[in-house]
Amino acid sequence: MKELKDILLVEDEPALGAVLLRYLKSHGYQVEWSPSAEDALNKFLDCNFRLLLIDVQLPEEDGFQLADKVKKLSSTQPLLFLTAMSGKENRKRGLALGAFDYIEKPFEMDELMLKIQNILNFTTQKPIDNSSTEVIMLGNMSFYRSRLALLAADGEQKNMTVREAEILGFLVERKNRLVLKKEILLKFWGDADYFNGKSLEVFISRLRKLLKEEPSIKIDSIYGAGYILITNES
């Protein structure tokens, strides 16, 4: 089975690509970056992505051509176009290829993030089938690891990023014992540097928010060491 990741970013401008990559990762998304349509298609064939974020003006082959190939391989693949090309015809062409939206450069990062969140929330709202999905109980909450979702006791479904689900699953497997920060970083980032450490802190903060309505579960920080997922389940 192919690995599932959040976003494939297709952007040929090195400066903008680096900024977008860091911004998306800082908001908890697992992102792959491709500078060309050819590289993006290869990555798409190797992994499953919840969203393709595609710049229209790419070298050799444009984003519309890439999207056409992707849609022939997976007709339900969510797409969002980034472009400096204005005009109704370009927008219509992008939407005709099945894109959820089309955002023109220059754009506000907050606006882009809202569009991404709206698309991912929409595409993962399919109700969970308890009979066919592995479930881990966290107090009165149900953690559907493979579906990237938490189900609250009142039935509210909370969607997660791939990395959030990976880290929560890692902590759950080691519940009530210290998990070193370095161990998590090497497992999921491959490097325990300062910036990855800051990204991990963002993920832990987001997980705490997702779990805040379940009083029997909490994630404690042990200063200078790591984290403990504490369960007080009766």
C-alpha positions as CSV (number, residue, x, y, z in Angstrom):
1,M,0.0,0.0,0.0
2,K,1.3,3.5,-0.9
3,E,2.2,5.9,1.9
4,L,-0.4,8.6,2.6
5,K,0.8,12.2,2.9
6,D,-1.1,15.5,3.2
7,I,0.1,17.8,0.4
8,L,2.1,17.6,-2.7
9,L,3.3,21.2,-3.5
10,V,4.3,21.8,-7.1
11,E,6.2,25.1,-7.4
12,D,9.2,25.9,-9.5
13,E,10.2,29.2,-7.8
14,P,12.8,28.1,-5.2
15,A,12.2,31.1,-2.8
16,L,8.4,30.7,-2.9
17,G,8.6,27.0,-2.7
18,A,10.8,27.1,0.4
19,V,8.5,29.6,2.1
20,L,5.3,27.6,1.4
21,L,7.0,24.3,2.4
22,R,8.0,25.8,5.8
23,Y,4.7,27.5,6.3
24,L,2.6,24.4,5.6
25,K,4.8,22.2,7.8
26,S,4.6,24.7,10.6
27,H,0.8,24.3,10.4
28,G,1.0,20.6,10.9
29,Y,0.9,19.3,7.4
30,Q,3.1,16.6,5.9
31,V,4.4,18.1,2.6
32,E,6.4,17.0,-0.4
33,W,7.8,19.7,-2.7
34,S,8.3,19.2,-6.5
35,P,9.9,21.8,-8.7
36,S,8.5,20.4,-12.0
37,A,5.5,18.5,-13.4
38,E,7.7,15.4,-14.2
39,D,9.0,15.2,-10.6
40,A,5.5,15.8,-9.2
41,L,4.0,13.0,-11.3
42,N,6.7,10.6,-10.1
43,K,6.0,11.5,-6.5
44,F,2.2,11.2,-7.1
45,L,2.8,7.7,-8.5
46,D,4.8,6.7,-5.4
47,C,2.5,8.2,-2.7
48,N,-1.1,9.0,-2.0
49,F,-1.8,12.7,-1.3
50,R,-4.8,14.3,0.3
51,L,-4.3,17.5,-1.8
52,L,-2.2,18.6,-4.8
53,L,-1.2,22.3,-4.6
54,I,-0.1,23.1,-8.2
55,D,1.5,26.2,-9.7
56,V,0.2,26.7,-13.2
57,Q,3.4,28.2,-14.8
58,L,5.9,25.3,-14.6
59,P,8.9,24.7,-16.9
60,E,8.5,22.3,-19.8
61,E,5.0,21.2,-18.8
62,D,2.4,23.4,-17.2
63,G,0.2,22.8,-14.2
64,F,-2.9,22.2,-16.3
65,Q,-1.2,19.4,-18.2
66,L,0.0,17.9,-15.0
67,A,-3.5,18.1,-13.5
68,D,-5.0,16.4,-16.6
69,K,-2.6,13.4,-16.2
70,V,-3.3,13.2,-12.5
71,K,-7.1,13.2,-13.0
72,K,-6.8,10.4,-15.6
73,L,-5.0,8.3,-13.0
74,S,-7.3,9.3,-10.1
75,S,-10.5,11.2,-11.0
76,T,-11.2,12.0,-7.3
77,Q,-7.8,13.6,-6.5
78,P,-8.4,17.0,-4.8
79,L,-6.5,19.9,-6.6
80,L,-5.8,23.6,-5.8
81,F,-4.1,25.8,-8.4
82,L,-1.7,28.6,-7.6
83,T,-1.0,31.0,-10.4
84,A,0.2,34.5,-11.5
85,M,-2.1,34.2,-14.6
86,S,-5.2,36.2,-14.1
87,G,-8.3,36.1,-16.2
88,K,-11.6,34.2,-16.4
89,E,-10.5,31.8,-19.1
90,N,-7.6,30.5,-17.0
91,R,-9.9,30.1,-14.0
92,K,-12.5,28.3,-16.0
93,R,-9.8,25.9,-17.4
94,G,-8.6,25.1,-13.9
95,L,-12.1,24.5,-12.6
96,A,-12.9,22.4,-15.7
97,L,-10.0,20.1,-14.8
98,G,-11.7,19.4,-11.5
99,A,-9.9,21.8,-9.2
100,F,-11.6,22.8,-6.0
101,D,-10.3,26.3,-6.3
102,Y,-7.9,28.7,-8.0
103,I,-5.9,31.3,-6.1
104,E,-3.9,34.1,-7.8
105,K,-0.5,35.3,-6.8
106,P,0.3,37.3,-4.8
107,F,-1.9,35.9,-2.2
108,E,-2.2,36.1,1.6
109,M,-0.9,33.0,3.4
110,D,-3.9,33.0,5.7
111,E,-6.3,32.9,2.7
112,L,-4.3,30.0,1.3
113,M,-4.4,28.1,4.6
114,L,-8.2,28.6,4.9
115,K,-8.7,27.2,1.4
116,I,-6.6,24.2,2.2
117,Q,-8.4,23.5,5.4
118,N,-11.8,23.8,3.7
119,I,-10.8,21.4,1.0
120,L,-9.3,18.8,3.4
121,N,-12.3,19.1,5.8
122,F,-14.7,18.6,2.9
123,T,-12.9,15.6,1.4
124,T,-12.6,13.8,4.8
125,Q,-16.1,14.3,6.0
126,K,-17.2,10.8,4.9
127,P,-18.8,9.2,8.0
128,I,-16.7,6.5,9.7
129,D,-17.7,2.9,9.3
130,N,-16.9,1.3,12.6
131,S,-17.1,-2.2,11.3
132,S,-14.3,-1.7,8.7
133,T,-11.9,0.7,10.5
134,E,-9.4,0.0,13.2
135,V,-10.3,2.0,16.3
136,I,-8.3,2.9,19.4
137,M,-10.3,4.1,22.4
138,L,-9.0,7.2,24.2
139,G,-11.3,7.5,27.1
140,N,-14.7,8.3,25.5
141,M,-13.0,9.3,22.2
142,S,-12.4,7.0,19.3
143,F,-9.1,7.4,17.4
144,Y,-9.4,6.1,13.8
145,R,-5.8,6.1,12.9
146,S,-6.1,5.1,9.3
147,R,-8.9,7.5,8.6
148,L,-7.1,10.5,10.2
149,A,-9.9,11.2,12.6
150,L,-11.0,11.4,16.2
151,L,-14.6,10.8,17.1
152,A,-15.9,12.5,20.2
153,A,-18.4,11.0,22.6
154,D,-21.1,13.3,21.1
155,G,-20.4,12.0,17.6
156,E,-18.4,15.1,16.5
157,Q,-15.7,14.1,14.0
158,K,-12.4,15.9,14.2
159,N,-10.1,15.5,11.2
160,M,-6.3,15.2,11.6
161,T,-3.2,15.6,9.4
162,V,-1.2,12.6,8.6
163,R,1.6,13.7,10.9
164,E,-0.8,14.4,13.8
165,A,-2.2,10.9,13.5
166,E,1.3,9.4,13.3
167,I,2.5,11.2,16.4
168,L,-0.6,10.4,18.4
169,G,-0.4,6.8,17.4
170,F,3.2,6.7,18.5
171,L,2.4,8.2,21.9
172,V,-0.6,5.9,22.3
173,E,1.6,2.8,21.7
174,R,3.8,4.1,24.6
175,K,1.1,5.5,26.8
176,N,1.9,6.4,30.4
177,R,5.7,6.4,29.8
178,L,8.1,9.0,28.7
179,V,8.8,9.3,25.0
180,L,11.9,11.2,24.2
181,K,11.5,14.2,22.0
182,K,14.6,13.1,20.0
183,E,13.0,9.7,19.5
184,I,9.9,11.3,17.9
185,L,12.0,13.6,15.7
186,L,14.3,10.9,14.4
187,K,11.3,8.6,13.8
188,F,9.2,11.1,11.8
189,W,11.6,13.8,10.6
190,G,14.9,11.9,10.4
191,D,16.7,14.8,12.1
192,A,16.5,16.3,15.6
193,D,17.5,19.9,14.7
194,Y,16.0,23.1,16.2
195,F,13.5,23.8,13.5
196,N,12.1,20.2,13.5
197,G,11.8,20.5,17.2
198,K,9.7,23.6,16.9
199,S,7.5,21.8,14.4
200,L,7.0,19.0,16.8
201,E,5.9,21.5,19.5
202,V,3.2,22.8,17.1
203,F,2.0,19.2,16.5
204,I,1.8,18.5,20.2
205,S,-0.1,21.8,20.8
206,R,-2.6,20.8,18.1
207,L,-3.1,17.3,19.5
208,R,-3.8,18.8,22.9
209,K,-6.5,20.9,21.4
210,L,-8.0,17.9,19.7
211,L,-8.0,15.9,23.0
212,K,-9.0,18.8,25.3
213,E,-12.7,17.6,25.6
214,E,-11.5,14.2,27.0
215,P,-10.6,14.7,30.7
216,S,-9.0,11.2,31.0
217,I,-6.4,11.8,28.4
218,K,-3.6,14.4,28.4
219,I,-0.1,15.0,26.9
220,D,2.4,16.2,29.5
221,S,5.7,17.8,28.6
222,I,8.8,16.8,30.5
223,Y,11.1,19.7,30.2
224,G,14.3,18.9,28.3
225,A,13.2,15.3,27.7
226,G,10.0,14.6,25.9
227,Y,6.3,13.8,26.3
228,I,4.0,11.4,28.1
229,L,0.5,10.6,27.0
230,I,-1.2,10.0,30.3
231,T,-4.4,8.0,30.5
232,N,-6.6,8.0,33.6
233,E,-9.2,5.7,32.2
234,S,-11.3,3.8,34.7
